[in-house]
């Protein structure tokens, strides 16, 4: 195999398809389209003059050639990453791509601000922020698809290290004109139309944990909609579809206006931490280490 004739992007796409056993899931992970993924695999197969995946209806199966290529592809990509790190550390300044995984709240409301200030200091750095639910980000770090992630829940994994990052508060919010008192009992939640995040969401896991302390389960709530992002939750609350428990960080702008209101749940304060996650056996390139230091500085503020 003449690796110098194979584009790095082909190998990245191949690794994603191989791990996920799906062109569609690989496209979602890489933030590209399925036809683009198919084109990369087709080009790689043409270069190697072999078939890498057997298409079996809606599923795919790696061929023997793919099984041989996979560990070599991982090694090549890792060597390239190390080479880029070594070159960037020779005095030409801090440079390279920072690929950060994040659950919704840190991905949308924390990392962009930190990335902006970091890039102002190190213009040679570029960012890719992959936003997904906490479970998916933890899996990506555990599978070595990502070096660093920030999530809103500790999901058990022996392949991931957790470091406390910053604290957030979950609050109950409703449309400003909703006929709901400013303070309610925990049991009153069961009578309200409730908007819930999807399974796997760090926010949802925290909500379940906090309510469980009061002997209240998700099954006791009148869930009128399950939504896949904090933005969808916010817009639905403002439209009057229902109430929801959501990050105060996510509601920062809305709370300064007059379209939503906070409802206090008597006897229940919902504080939670975000966590920086990494794989214990992976060494971080120089620009990753510097950004991790920046995250640590934010934690002390």
C-alpha positions as CSV (number, residue, x, y, z in Angstrom):
1,X,0.0,0.0,0.0
2,X,1.5,3.3,-1.0
3,X,0.3,5.6,1.8
4,X,1.7,8.7,0.1
5,X,-0.9,8.4,-2.6
6,X,-3.8,8.3,-0.1
7,X,-5.3,11.5,1.2
8,X,-5.5,11.8,4.9
9,X,-9.2,12.7,4.6
10,X,-9.9,9.4,3.0
11,X,-8.4,7.6,6.0
12,X,-10.3,9.7,8.5
13,X,-13.6,8.9,6.7
14,X,-12.7,5.2,6.4
15,X,-11.9,5.0,10.2
16,X,-15.3,6.7,11.0
17,X,-17.2,4.3,8.7
18,X,-15.4,1.3,10.1
19,X,-16.0,2.2,13.7
20,X,-19.7,3.1,13.2
21,X,-20.5,0.4,10.6
22,X,-22.5,3.1,8.9
23,X,-22.1,5.7,6.2
24,X,-24.8,7.8,7.7
25,X,-23.4,7.8,11.3
26,X,-19.9,8.5,9.9
27,X,-21.3,11.5,8.0
28,X,-23.0,12.8,11.2
29,X,-19.8,12.4,13.2
30,X,-17.7,14.2,10.6
31,X,-20.3,16.9,10.0
32,X,-20.5,16.2,6.3
33,X,-23.0,14.5,3.9
34,X,-23.5,10.9,3.2
35,X,-22.7,11.3,-0.5
36,X,-19.3,12.9,0.5
37,X,-18.5,10.0,2.8
38,X,-19.4,7.5,0.0
39,X,-17.2,9.4,-2.4
40,X,-14.2,9.3,-0.1
41,X,-14.7,5.5,0.4
42,X,-15.1,5.0,-3.3
43,X,-11.9,6.9,-4.0
44,X,-10.0,5.0,-1.4
45,X,-11.2,1.7,-2.8
46,X,-10.1,2.8,-6.3
47,X,-6.6,3.7,-5.0
48,X,-6.3,0.3,-3.2
49,X,-8.0,-1.6,-6.0
50,X,-10.2,-3.5,-3.6
51,X,-13.6,-3.4,-1.9
52,X,-13.5,-2.2,1.7
53,X,-17.2,-2.6,2.7
54,X,-19.9,-5.0,1.5
55,X,-23.2,-3.2,1.2
56,X,-25.9,-5.5,2.7
57,X,-29.1,-3.6,2.3
58,X,-29.1,-0.9,4.9
59,X,-26.1,-2.3,6.7
60,X,-22.4,-2.6,5.7
61,X,-19.8,-5.2,6.6
62,X,-16.0,-4.6,6.5
63,X,-14.1,-6.8,4.2
64,X,-10.9,-8.6,5.0
65,X,-9.0,-5.8,3.3
66,X,-10.8,-3.2,5.6
67,X,-9.8,-5.2,8.7
68,X,-6.2,-5.2,7.5
69,X,-6.3,-1.5,6.7
70,X,-8.0,-0.3,9.9
71,X,-5.1,-0.6,12.4
72,X,-2.7,0.8,9.8
73,X,-5.0,3.8,9.2
74,X,-5.2,4.5,12.9
75,X,-1.4,4.4,13.2
76,X,-0.9,6.7,10.1
77,X,-3.3,9.3,11.5
78,X,-1.7,9.2,14.9
79,X,1.8,9.6,13.4
80,X,0.6,12.6,11.3
81,X,-0.9,14.2,14.4
82,X,2.4,13.8,16.3
83,X,4.3,15.1,13.3
84,X,2.1,18.2,13.2
85,X,2.6,18.8,16.9
86,X,6.4,18.4,16.6
87,X,6.6,20.8,13.7
88,X,4.4,23.4,15.4
89,X,6.7,23.2,18.4
90,X,9.9,24.1,16.5
91,X,9.5,27.8,17.0
92,X,6.9,28.6,14.3
93,X,4.3,29.3,16.9
94,X,1.2,27.5,18.1
95,X,-0.8,26.2,15.2
96,X,-3.1,23.3,14.2
97,X,-6.7,22.2,14.4
98,X,-8.4,21.9,17.8
99,X,-11.2,19.4,17.6
100,X,-13.3,19.7,20.8
101,X,-16.3,17.6,21.6
102,X,-19.0,19.1,23.8
103,X,-22.5,18.6,25.0
104,X,-25.0,21.3,24.1
105,X,-24.5,23.8,26.9
106,X,-20.7,24.1,26.8
107,X,-20.7,23.6,23.1
108,X,-23.0,26.5,22.4
109,X,-22.5,28.8,25.4
110,X,-19.0,28.3,26.8
111,X,-16.5,27.1,24.3
112,X,-17.2,29.7,21.6
113,X,-16.2,32.5,23.9
114,X,-13.0,30.7,25.1
115,X,-12.1,29.7,21.5
116,X,-12.4,33.3,20.4
117,X,-10.0,34.6,23.1
118,X,-7.6,31.7,22.5
119,X,-7.5,32.3,18.7
120,X,-6.9,36.0,19.3
121,X,-3.7,34.9,21.1
122,X,-2.8,32.1,18.7
123,X,-4.1,33.0,15.2
124,X,-2.6,29.8,13.7
125,X,-5.1,27.6,15.6
126,X,-8.4,26.6,14.1
127,X,-11.4,25.1,15.9
128,X,-13.9,22.4,15.1
129,X,-16.5,22.0,17.8
130,X,-18.5,18.8,17.6
131,X,-21.7,19.1,19.6
132,X,-23.6,16.0,20.7
133,X,-25.2,14.5,23.8
134,X,-22.9,13.8,26.7
135,X,-23.0,10.0,26.1
136,X,-21.9,10.4,22.5
137,X,-19.0,12.7,23.4
138,X,-17.8,10.3,26.1
139,X,-17.9,7.5,23.6
140,X,-16.0,9.5,21.0
141,X,-13.2,10.3,23.6
142,X,-13.2,6.7,24.7
143,X,-12.9,5.5,21.1
144,X,-10.0,8.0,20.4
145,X,-12.1,10.0,17.9
146,X,-11.6,13.1,20.1
147,X,-8.8,14.1,22.4
148,X,-10.8,16.5,24.6
149,X,-14.5,16.9,25.4
150,X,-16.7,18.9,27.8
151,X,-19.8,17.2,29.1
152,X,-22.6,17.9,31.6
153,X,-22.7,14.4,33.2
154,X,-20.3,11.8,34.5
155,X,-21.0,8.7,32.4
156,X,-19.1,5.6,33.7
157,X,-16.2,4.7,31.5
158,X,-12.8,3.2,32.4
159,X,-11.4,4.8,29.2
160,X,-12.1,8.4,30.2
161,X,-10.8,10.8,32.8
162,X,-13.1,13.4,34.3
163,X,-11.9,16.8,35.6
164,X,-14.5,19.2,37.2
165,X,-14.7,22.3,35.0
166,X,-17.3,25.0,35.9
167,X,-20.6,25.0,37.8
168,X,-24.0,25.6,36.4
169,X,-27.5,25.7,37.8
170,X,-30.6,24.1,36.4
171,X,-33.8,26.2,36.7
172,X,-37.4,25.7,36.0
173,X,-38.7,28.2,33.4
174,X,-42.0,29.0,31.8
175,X,-43.4,31.6,29.4
176,X,-43.7,35.0,31.1
177,X,-47.5,34.9,30.8
178,X,-47.9,31.3,32.0
179,X,-50.5,31.0,34.8
180,X,-48.0,29.4,37.2
181,X,-47.0,30.8,40.7
182,X,-43.5,32.1,41.2
183,X,-42.8,29.2,43.6
184,X,-44.2,25.7,43.6
185,X,-43.8,22.4,45.4
186,X,-41.9,19.6,43.8
187,X,-45.1,17.5,43.5
188,X,-46.7,20.4,41.5
189,X,-44.3,19.5,38.6
190,X,-46.5,16.5,37.8
191,X,-49.4,18.7,36.8
192,X,-47.4,20.9,34.4
193,X,-46.9,20.3,30.7
194,X,-43.2,19.4,30.6
195,X,-40.6,19.7,27.9
196,X,-37.7,17.2,28.2
197,X,-34.3,16.8,26.5
198,X,-33.6,13.5,24.7
199,X,-32.1,10.4,26.3
200,X,-28.3,10.7,26.5
201,X,-28.5,14.4,27.3
202,X,-26.4,15.5,30.3
203,X,-29.2,17.9,31.3
204,X,-31.7,15.1,31.3
205,X,-29.5,12.8,33.4
206,X,-29.1,15.6,35.9
207,X,-32.8,16.3,36.0
208,X,-33.5,12.6,36.6
209,X,-31.0,12.6,39.5
210,X,-32.3,15.8,41.1
211,X,-35.9,14.7,41.0
212,X,-35.0,11.2,42.3
213,X,-33.8,12.9,45.5
214,X,-37.5,13.9,46.0
215,X,-38.8,10.5,45.0
216,X,-40.1,11.8,41.7
217,X,-39.3,10.0,38.4
218,X,-39.5,11.1,34.8
219,X,-42.5,8.8,34.4
220,X,-44.5,11.0,36.8
221,X,-44.2,14.1,34.6
222,X,-46.6,15.1,31.9
223,X,-44.1,15.2,29.1
224,X,-45.6,17.0,26.1
225,X,-42.5,17.0,24.0
226,X,-39.0,15.6,23.9
227,X,-36.6,17.9,22.1
228,X,-33.0,17.5,20.9
229,X,-31.4,20.8,21.8
230,X,-31.5,23.6,24.4
231,X,-32.4,26.0,21.6
232,X,-35.5,24.0,20.8
233,X,-36.4,23.9,24.5
234,X,-36.0,27.6,24.9
235,X,-38.1,28.4,21.8
236,X,-40.8,26.0,22.9
237,X,-40.9,27.5,26.4
238,X,-41.2,31.0,25.0
239,X,-44.0,29.9,22.7
240,X,-45.9,28.6,25.7
241,X,-45.8,24.9,24.8
242,X,-44.7,23.9,28.3
243,X,-42.3,24.4,31.1
244,X,-38.8,22.9,31.3
245,X,-35.8,22.6,33.6
246,X,-32.8,24.1,31.7
247,X,-29.4,25.5,32.2
248,X,-29.2,29.1,33.6
249,X,-26.2,29.6,31.2
250,X,-28.4,28.7,28.3
251,X,-31.2,31.1,29.4
252,X,-28.9,34.0,30.2
253,X,-30.1,36.3,27.3
254,X,-33.8,35.3,27.7
255,X,-33.8,36.0,31.4
256,X,-32.7,39.6,30.7
257,X,-35.9,40.1,28.6
258,X,-39.5,39.6,29.5
259,X,-40.6,36.4,27.6
260,X,-39.8,33.9,30.2
261,X,-39.8,33.6,34.0
262,X,-38.1,31.5,36.6
263,X,-40.2,29.4,38.9
264,X,-38.7,28.4,42.2
265,X,-39.1,24.8,43.2
266,X,-39.3,24.8,47.0
267,X,-36.7,22.8,48.7
268,X,-34.8,21.9,45.5
269,X,-31.6,23.6,44.3
270,X,-30.2,22.0,41.2
271,X,-26.5,22.8,40.8
272,X,-24.3,20.7,38.5
273,X,-20.8,20.6,37.2
274,X,-19.5,20.4,33.7
275,X,-16.5,18.1,33.2
276,X,-13.4,18.2,30.9
277,X,-12.8,14.6,29.7
278,X,-9.8,13.1,28.0
279,X,-8.4,9.6,27.4
280,X,-5.8,8.7,30.0
281,X,-3.5,6.9,27.6
282,X,-3.5,9.7,24.9
283,X,-0.8,12.4,24.9
284,X,-2.0,15.8,23.9
285,X,-0.4,17.9,21.2
286,X,1.1,21.2,22.2
287,X,-1.9,23.4,21.1
288,X,-4.3,21.0,22.8
289,X,-2.3,21.3,26.0
290,X,-2.3,25.1,25.8
291,X,-6.1,25.1,25.3
292,X,-6.6,22.7,28.2
293,X,-4.6,25.2,30.4
294,X,-6.9,27.9,29.2
295,X,-9.9,25.8,30.3
296,X,-8.2,25.3,33.7
297,X,-7.8,29.0,34.1
298,X,-11.5,29.5,33.4
299,X,-12.3,27.0,36.1
300,X,-10.5,29.2,38.7
301,X,-12.5,32.3,37.8
